[in-house]
Amino acid sequence: MRVFVTGGAGFIGSHYVRTLLDSRHPGFEQARVTVLDKLTYAGNRANLPPDGPRLTFVEGDVCDRTLLFDLLPGHDVVVHFAAESHVDRSLVNASAFMHTNVAGTQTLLDACVAAGVQRVVHISTDEVYGSIDEGSWTEESPLLPNSPYAASKAASDLVARSYWRSHGLDLSITRCSNNYGPYQHTEKLIPLFVTNLLDGQPVGLYGDGSNVREWLHVDDHCRAVQLVLTRGRPGEVYNVGRGNERTNRQMADLLVGLCGAVPGLVRPVPDRKGHDLRYSLDDRKIRDELGFEPAVPFEQGLADVVTWYRDNPDWWRPLRDTAHRLPLQNFPSPSPDGDPTTAAV
């Protein structure tokens, strides 16, 4: 079995690759894995073990048609994680999101068709559905994205579906809720809060903190991806949720407690443009059809993540310091005391 993983040096992709190399998935214990990753700011070669008999790492762009047509022949399955994924960045430079997420998906799928790849899973997000005041989205809910990032992912989902319908590509789509876990880049809510709070630095909370998100441990997500890869139906979408809804204010309070920080470090800042109020997935389909059950208790998973960041400052500190030097003009201005590390979620 040969598995091709795009974006495999990023947070979720690298976790999936590590589970493959640890032989945690039945039938894939000896699978050989090729990782393609551009190693942008969000990709980190240190997230993966060195190349070996079962792992080949290729630094490259998912939009590079020549490279993909050269690499893909001989691979049995493709798991497509590669994407630009940060909402704030998409508000500054949407073109990068359209290029990678839409054109990159189209280029990859062209190569899959040409190479005769047997199976593809396209990884997407709950953000394609927009915002929901009450209830939960099913896989049949309309796509109503509200940020350039979400729009680019919705477009890539439709591109993926078209290759199943037009070319007969054996392809399924997953849409997950917010992930958390080790090795997550410090621009995201949980690692941003944790790394700043551990350093005694302030963090910004958008608006009144009432925005609601559903949290899924990355290990549960990767198990769901593998279930869809091996048992999912072609042309189908599978929501992957956990049911752990928390407001951003509640998350901030939990993380302050776990980090042993001063509550006053969490400071209100002007809200993000077009900030979605609430996400919520109805995930009965993947549970009923494929038997998926999340295994990581939220409170324990969150505590373990805080411990991981506390124990691994050499991994995250260079990422955080670099991220704060990036030209994210929509990030809030520094706090009144001039701290340049303040950021918002």
Number of C-alpha atoms within 10 A of each C-alpha: 13 17 25 24 24 25 29 32 30 28 22 24 25 27 23 25 24 17 17 23 20 12 14 13 16 10 10 17 14 16 16 18 26 23 23 25 25 20 17 13 12 21 20 21 15 12 20 19 13 10 13 10 8 14 20 14 19 17 14 16 19 25 19 13 16 10 15 21 17 10 16 23 14 13 20 17 24 25 24 23 25 27 26 21 18 15 20 21 21 21 19 15 13 18 14 16 25 21 16 21 28 23 19 21 25 20 18 22 25 16 21 24 18 12 18 15 21 14 19 26 25 23 23 27 20 27 26 23 24 20 21 15 11 9 10 14 19 17 19 8 10 11 18 14 20 18 21 21 28 26 24 27 29 23 20 24 25 15 17 24 23 16 19 20 14 8 12 13 22 22 28 26 27 24 25 26 25 22 21 23 22 22 22 25 22 23 20 17 20 22 23 22 30 25 21 21 23 18 12 14 18 25 28 26 25 21 18 14 19 15 19 22 22 20 20 26 24 23 21 18 26 20 19 25 26 19 16 25 23 16 12 23 16 20 17 15 25 27 24 30 29 26 17 16 18 16 17 21 19 15 19 24 14 15 22 20 14 18 20 12 20 13 14 9 18 21 17 16 21 14 17 18 12 9 15 18 15 20 23 27 23 17 21 17 16 21 16 10 13 17 11 20 15 18 13 15 12 17 10 9 19 22 15 15 21 21 15 14 21 16 10 12 13 10 15 18 15 11 17 18 13 11 17 16 10 10 10 15 11 13 20 17 17 16 17 6 7 9 13 14 20 23 24 27 24
